[in-house]
Amino acid sequence: MSTPEPQPWRDPERYKTGKLTSCLGCGNSCRKTHWGAWCYGCNVERIERINKTFADLMK
């Protein structure tokens, strides 16, 4: 049995661009990522909020 394919979106270190910025969610200092100026925790919350909105629209 092979190991499952890693899920890169779950790795907060994978998408860092290196530019120091202020998180749009919590305002703390973080490294800018390819998905924008969101720290990992705030981005997870943001994506869950977006997913919930789309799920509600599809009902």
N, C-alpha and C positions, 0 to 999 in steps of 0.2 A: 504494500500500500504506500503510495507516495504522500509526501507532506502536502498540505493544502497550499495553494498559491497565496503568497503574502498579500495583504491588503494595504497598498501604499498610502491610502488616505488616512489610515490609522496611525501612521508614523509621523509624529510632529517634527522630526528632524529632517525628513526627506525633502520638503519643499521650501526650505529657508533660502532666501536670496542673499542674506548677509547684511542687508541694509537695516539699521536700527530705526525703529519708528514707534509711534504710540498706537496701541491697540484701539480700534474703533469701538470695541465693546466695553472693555473695562478701563481703558485709559492708561494701563500699565505699559512700561517700556517692553518691547518685544522685537524680534527679528521679522521683517516683512517676508511674507510667503508668496507663492505664486497665486494664491487665491485672494490676496489683498492684505491689508494691514490689520489682520485679526490674529490674536494669539490662538493657540490650538484649542483651548477650552471654549473660548468665545465663538470660534468658528464652528465647533461641534454643536453648540447651542443654536447658532444661527441656521445651520443646515437642518437641524431637527425642526426648527420653527418653520422654515420654508417647506419642508416635506409635509408637515401637518397642514399647512395652508393648501398645498396642492391636493392632499388627500381629501380635505373638506370640499374643495372645488369639484372633485371627481364624484362626489356622492350624488 
